[in-house]
Amino acid sequence: MRIEIFGARGTRPAARRRGSVYGGHTPCALVRAGSGETIIVDAGTGLHRLEESLPSGPNAPAELHLLLTHFHFDHLQGLPFFQALYRRRGRVVFYSAEPPAVLRGRLSGFMTGPYFPVEFSETTARKAYRRIGPKPVDIGSVRVKSCPLNHPQGSVAYR
């Protein structure tokens, strides 16, 4: 398993000079399982850099798994620009500690007019929504469970 951090800054991204020591992007990490699963944790501005590291074109992963720790803006602000959402042949599976209908509603509410010109429902990738609670969920060969954290409006850590 390999883990890469593409964004770790909280609240807002920082320009190169200010972000040169710890990086300038908001939260986003990539877990590459030895068995081939591509798992993304959070969708901050680091998502753009992460996506650049993935194979593209016909070699692009057919399915991506995106785990969201919570729904604060700094953990979602890369999502509207996530090219995988616009690939007709791709599939993105979203996970959170919320029930699937709540998760879908939160993402739909985030990507909507007048805040963004493309509605979440208009993105062409196939989408699925799953809940990860204390009971583990298997993503291929990777077993994942969540643990609640003390954070305004709630958050989870994934193990």
N, C-alpha and C positions, 0 to 999 in steps of 0.2 A: 504494500500500500504506500502511496506517495501523497503527501499533502503539501499544497502550495498556497501561500497567502497572497492574494492580489489586492487586498484592501483591508486596512486595520484601523483607519482613522475614524473617529466618531464624529457625529453631527454634520460636518461638511468637508468636502474635499479641500485640499490645500495646493497652491501652486508649487512648482518644482522646488524652488529655493526653500520654502517653509516645510515642504514635505520630503526633503532629501534624506533626512535621517531615518524616519520611520515609514516613509511612503506617504503619498498624498491622496490615496483613494479611500472611500468609505467601504465598510465591510463586505468582503467576498473571499471565499476560499474554494479550492478545488481538491477533491479527494479522488484519486485514481486508484481503483482497486486492482489488485493483481489479476483478477479474473475479468477485467475490462469495463466494469461499470464506471460511468462518469457522474460523480455526485458533486453538486455545487451547494455551498452553504452561504446563504444570503445573497442579495442582489444589489449591493451598493455600486458605486461608480467603478469599483475594481472589476465588475463583470465584463466591461469592454476589454480590458487587458486579458482577462481570463479567456474570453472568447477568441482572441487573437492567438492564443496558445493551442487551441484545439484544431484538429484537422478540418479542412473546409472542402467544399465541393462534394464530389461523390464519396469522399472519405470521411465526411462529417459524421459524428455519432448520430445514429438513427434515433436514439432516446437519451434524454438528459434528465437527471433527477435534481430538483431544486428544493433544498430544505430551507425554510424561513424560520428564523429564531423568534422574530416578532415583526410588527408592521410599522415601525417608525420609519420616517422618510429616508433617513440615511441608510437603511437596510434594503430599500426598494428602488432608490432613484436611478439605478442602471437598468431596471427592468424594461421600460418603454423602448429602449434602444437595443435590446437583446435580440440579435438577428435570428436566433433559433426560434423565436416566436413567429417569425414571418416565413419560415420554411414549410411549405405545404407537405412535404414528405416527412417532416420531423415530428417528434413527440416529446412534450415536456410534461413530466410528472411533478406536481407541486406537493410539498408536504409541510404541515405545521401542526401545532398542538391543538388547533381549532378543528371542529368538524368540517368535512369537505364543503358543505354548502356555505359556511361562514368564510372559509378560505377563499372560495371562488368569488363571493360577494366583496370581500376586501380587495382582491386584485382587480375586480371590475370597477370598483369605486375609485381605485388609484389611477387607473388608465381610462379616463373619460374626459369629455369636453366639459368646460373650456380649458382644462389643464393640459390635455394632450390631444392632438388631432386624430389619433387612431384609437378607437374603442378596444378594450381588451378582447371583447367578443369578436372583433373583426380580424384579429391576428389569425393566420392560416394554419399554424401548427396544431396538431391534435393535442389536447390537454386532458390531464387527469388530475384528480385532487385526492390526497390521502391524509389521514390523521396519524400522527405518531405520538403516542402517549407513553405511559410507563410500560405498557405491553410492547415488546419489540416488534418491529416491522422489518422484513427482509427485502433488501434491494439487491437482487441477484444473490451473490455470496456474502453480502455485507449485512449484518444484523444491526439495526439502529433503534435506540430508544431515547426518549427525551426525559429531561429532569427540569422542573420549574426553577426559575431564578427570581431573585428579588430585584425587580426593575419596574419603573412606572408603566402601568397598563399591562404588565406581565411580559415574560420572555421565557425561552427555554434554552437549555444547553443540549447538545446531542452527543450521544456516546455510541 
